[in-house]
Amino acid sequence: MPRIYRKVILGVETGFYYCEACLNEANEPRLDWDDTILPGEGNAGVWKEAPLESCDMCFAVDLQSQEEMQDWCNDMDQQSWEEDQRMWEDHIAPETHNPQELK
């Protein structure tokens, strides 16, 4: 599964995305290689992980991260629906709700 990285220059995240294989070919430094490499002032550029993007060179994507994000979104949707359902049952119960009053 390819890991995708975003270029960070002088603390500013750019729109350049490369996968792990493309970075290895170019021998670019990544943040997870060395704890002393930090994005910020005076740094000519490093690569920070951006798992939801695609590689600009080979168009590879991190499917596992995208699936995890989709699962998380589905869980949040389900949780929101359940909370709305509880609110309906607690505050606007069907036996007390009269749609004719809204007209």
C-alpha positions in Angstrom: 0.0 0.0 0.0 1.7 3.3 -1.1 2.0 6.1 1.4 1.4 9.6 0.0 3.4 12.7 1.1 3.0 16.4 0.7 5.9 18.8 0.2 6.4 21.4 3.0 8.6 24.4 2.3 9.4 26.9 5.1 6.4 25.7 7.1 4.0 26.1 4.2 2.2 23.1 2.8 2.4 23.0 -1.0 0.3 21.2 -3.6 3.0 18.7 -4.5 2.2 15.1 -3.6 4.5 12.1 -4.1 4.1 8.5 -3.1 6.8 6.6 -1.1 8.2 4.9 -4.2 8.6 8.2 -6.1 10.2 9.9 -3.1 12.6 6.9 -2.8 13.6 7.3 -6.5 14.3 11.0 -6.0 15.9 10.4 -2.5 13.9 13.2 -0.9 13.9 13.5 3.0 10.6 12.7 4.8 9.6 13.7 8.3 9.3 10.1 9.5 12.9 9.4 8.6 14.5 11.7 11.2 13.1 13.5 14.2 15.5 16.4 13.7 13.9 17.2 10.3 11.1 19.7 11.0 9.1 21.9 8.7 9.7 25.5 9.5 12.0 28.5 8.9 15.2 27.8 7.1 14.1 24.4 5.9 14.4 24.0 2.1 11.6 21.5 2.1 10.6 18.2 3.5 7.7 15.7 2.9 4.9 15.2 5.4 2.4 12.4 5.1 -0.9 13.2 3.4 -2.8 9.9 3.2 -6.0 11.1 1.5 -4.2 12.5 -1.6 -2.9 10.9 -4.8 0.7 10.9 -6.1 1.4 13.6 -8.8 3.9 11.4 -10.6 2.3 7.9 -10.8 -1.3 8.7 -9.4 -1.0 6.1 -6.7 -3.5 6.3 -3.8 -3.4 5.0 -0.2 -6.6 2.9 -0.4 -6.4 1.7 3.2 -6.4 5.3 4.5 -9.3 6.2 2.2 -11.3 3.2 3.4 -10.6 4.1 7.0 -11.8 7.7 6.4 -14.9 6.4 4.6 -15.7 4.0 7.5 -15.2 6.9 10.0 -17.6 9.1 7.9 -20.2 6.3 7.8 -19.9 5.9 11.6 -20.4 9.7 12.1 -23.4 9.6 9.8 -24.9 6.7 11.7 -24.2 8.4 15.1 -25.9 11.6 13.9 -28.9 9.7 12.6 -29.3 7.9 15.9 -29.0 11.2 17.9 -31.7 12.7 15.6 -33.9 9.7 16.1 -33.5 9.9 19.9 -34.3 13.6 19.8 -37.4 12.9 17.7 -38.6 10.2 20.2 -37.8 12.3 23.3 -39.1 15.7 22.2 -41.4 15.3 19.2 -43.0 12.0 19.9 -45.3 10.7 17.2 -48.3 10.4 19.6 -48.0 14.2 20.5 -47.0 15.4 17.0 -49.9 16.8 15.0 -48.9 17.8 11.5 -52.2 19.8 11.1 -50.9 22.2 13.7 -48.0 23.2 11.4 -50.4 24.3 8.7 
